């Protein structure tokens, strides 16, 4: 079944950036020299390493290679008003997707095959749009730093431990806040909160053999029930302890945030404002293909 969606021409990151992301980003920018360290000292080498790894061990998506995925990428970029990055598909049994861009050169997104096996085309586009959100908001510098700190802590116990003690808490807090923003980008691209929440449900406890037994309404109720834990001081402390060392917010919290934002006046106003403002300039993007 086809769904028409309106491109959000002129969309800027600040139109949908989550307040927690904005606050955490400002805090990181107060650390002297942090951007320069990653961009100038680490960026060039990291880009070359990742490019070689992708070309050697992944499939580059194009109009000639996995054209359905290429169409999903192009549509999401048109909606979010973003130049398309390269998209690679990599054989991996762990469902995951990630993005990389540091020095303004060609950014890329990688999606694991196991994730594609788990999701519908609509949900796959939500994942792609989530990664595009990182690019739209220029998150990649701090994402790279987060990965390097985690790696350093594991591979270089002394130096890494010192780095981790100084930056890990603040970096991980920022990463979790940035994920909320990128979930909003995914919602703007799909323009259907159920698609986004269904994606999170499958990433929480799904597998190809269990998909037919999953119930989205029950998962949404589960996400809403998560709020009840915060009604007590002990519950709120346990929630904070649970997430402190994570790179992503817990899935039910992400679903709850999307549930809230999709029902907010801010989200509805954004969609209405952009579609009205550019109604004479842009035509709706074609809907989903049947795979």
N, C-alpha and C positions, 0 to 999 in steps of 0.2 A: 504493500500500500504506500503510495507516494505522499510525501509531506513537503509543502512549500515553506521555505524559510527565507527571511529577508536579510541580505547582506547589511552589516552594520558599518557602512562606509564612514570613515572619520573616527572610528572607535579608538579611544586612547586607554592606556592601562589604568589611569586614575578613574575612569568611568566605572570600573568594576573591581578595583583592588580592595581586598578585605582590610578593614581598619587595623586588625592585628598585624597584617603584613606591612602596612604602611608604617606603623609604630616600630616594628622590629627592624625594618630596613633603615629607618632613620638612625636607630641606635648603632647599627653596624657601620654606617657611614661616618660615625664619630670616631672610629678607630683609625688613627693616622696611618696612611700608606697602605691600607688593606687592599684597595682596588688595584693600585699599582703593582703590588707584590704578585697578585694572581695574573693580571693581564700581561705584564712585561716579563716577569721572571719565569712564570710557569706556562703561560698561554701558548706560546709558539711550539714548545716541545709537546705539550699535551695534544694540541691540534694535529700534529704530524703523527703521533702515536695512534690516536683514535682513527684518523683517516686511513692509515695503513691497515689497521685492524678491521675496519668496516669493509674496505675494498677486498681484502683477502678472505674474510670469513662470514660475510653477510651478503644478502641480495639487495641491490639498489632498486627501489621501486620507481617505475616510470610508466609512461603511456604504452610502452612495449613490454613491460615487465610487471606482472601483477596489476593490471590496469584498474581493477576495481578499487584496490587500496589507493592507487594514485588519484582516482576520482574523489574518494573520501577526503584525502588530504587537500586537494584543490578546492573543494567545496568549503571545508572548514576554514581555510585561509581566506577565501573570498568573504565569508561571513564575518570573520574577525579582522578583516582589513590588514592582512599580513602577507609579506612575500613568502612563498612556499620554501621551506627548508628541504634538504635531502631526507628521504625516508628509507630506512634499511629494515629488512626482516632477518632475524637471526635465529638459528636453531638453538633452543634452550628449553629444558623441561620446567623451568621456574617462570610462571607468568609475570611479566614485567615489561616496562617501557621506560625510556629515559631520553634526555635531550642534552646537547652540548653546544655551546657557542661562547667564545671568549673575546677574540680580537676583531670582531666585526666581519670575519670571513664567513664562508658558507656554513651555516649551522646544520645540524642533523638531528633526526629522531631515530631511535632504534626500538623496534617492537619484537618481542620473543614469539616464536611460533606457538608455544603453549597458550599464550594469551589470546591469539587469534582463534585457536580451537575452542576457547571457552566462551567467546563473545559473539553477539550478533553484529551485523554491519553497523547498525545504529550505535551500539555500545563501543565498537571499535573506533568509530569517529569521535565518540566522547573521549576516549583515551588519547587519540591524536590531538584533539582540541585542548585537552589538559596540558599536554606537552607544549603545544603552541602557546599556551598561557605563560609558560616560563620564558619563552622567547619574547612575547609581547611585552612582558614586564621586565625584561633584561635581568632575570634571576640567575643566569648561568654562572656569573663570576662567583657568587657566594655558594652556589651548588657545588662548583668545583672545589672551592675551599673546604666545604663540609666533607666531601669525599676524601680530600687529601688529609684532613685532620684525623678522620676515622682510620684511614690507611696507616698514617704515621703512628697512631697510638698502638696499632697492632704489630707493625713491622719494626718500629724503632721505640722500644719501651721507654728509654730515658728521654730522648728528645721529643718523641711523640707524646709521652706522658705530660711533659711540660706544656707543649702546645695545647694538648687536650684540656688541661686544667685551666689554661688561660682563656680558651676560646670555645671549647666544645659546647658548654651549656648555652652560650649566647647564640652560636651558630645553629644548634639543633632547634632552639626556640624559633629562630627565624625560618628554618626550613619548614617546620610544622605550620607556621602562619602562612608561608608562601603557598602551601598546598591548598589552603582554603581559597585563595585567589584563583588558582588554576582550575579548581573545581567549578568556580563561577564562569571561567572562560569556556569550559566544557558545556555548561548549561546554556550559555549564550549561543554556542555553535549548534547544539541539538535542539534548543528551544523546547525541551521536554524534560521536566525534572524526573519523571519516571525512568527515562533512559539512563540518566546519571546515577540514580539510586539503584537501579537494577545492576549496573556495572559494579558498583561498590558491593552489592550483595554477593555477586559471583566471585569477586576478589576476596571476600571475607570467608566464604565457605562453600564455594561452588566447584564443580568439575563437570566435564562433558556428560558423564553418566548420571549426574544429579540434577541437571538443569531443569528437567521436566517436573521435578518435585519441589522446586523452589517457589516460594510464595512472596511476592513483592509487598503485598499489604501487611503480611506478618513482619517482614523486615522493617518496614516503615514504622510499625507500632513498636518494634524493638528499639529503633533509633529514638523515638519520642520518649520511651521509658528511661532511656539513658539520662535524661534531664533530672529524673526523680532522685538520682543518686546524690545530686548536689544540694539537696534540701537539708542535709545534715553536715556539720563541719567535718566529721570524720569521713563521710562519703566524698566530699570535695578534696580532702587531703589524699585519699586513696586514688582518686582520679588523676591528680597531679603527679603522684608518685608513679603511676602506671605509664604515663606518657613522657616522663622526663628524659629518658634515654632513647626515645624513638625518633626516627627521621620523618615519620608521617603521623598525623593524628589517627586515633583509632577509627576504623571504618564507620562505625555507627555514629560517631560524632560528625564525621564528614557528611554522612547522609542527612543528619539532623540539620546541619548548617545549610545544605542545599534546600532542604524542605522549608526552612525558614526564609531563605532569600528568594526562593521561587514564589512565595506567597507575599512578599513585601511589595510595598508601593514603589520602592526604589527600582526593583527589577522590572516591574511592569512599565514604569515611566521610561526607563532606559530603552526598552524594546519599542515602545510606542513613539518616543521622541525621535529615535534614529530612523524608524521606518517612515514617519511622517515627514521628517526633515529632508530625507533623500528619496521620497516617493517618486519624484519625476526623473531621478537619475539612475536608479537601480531597479532591476527586475528580480523577482524571487529566484532563489537558487533551486535547481531541480532536486527532487526528492530522492529517496533511497532506491537503489536498484535491487531487484530480486536476485539473490546469488544462488 
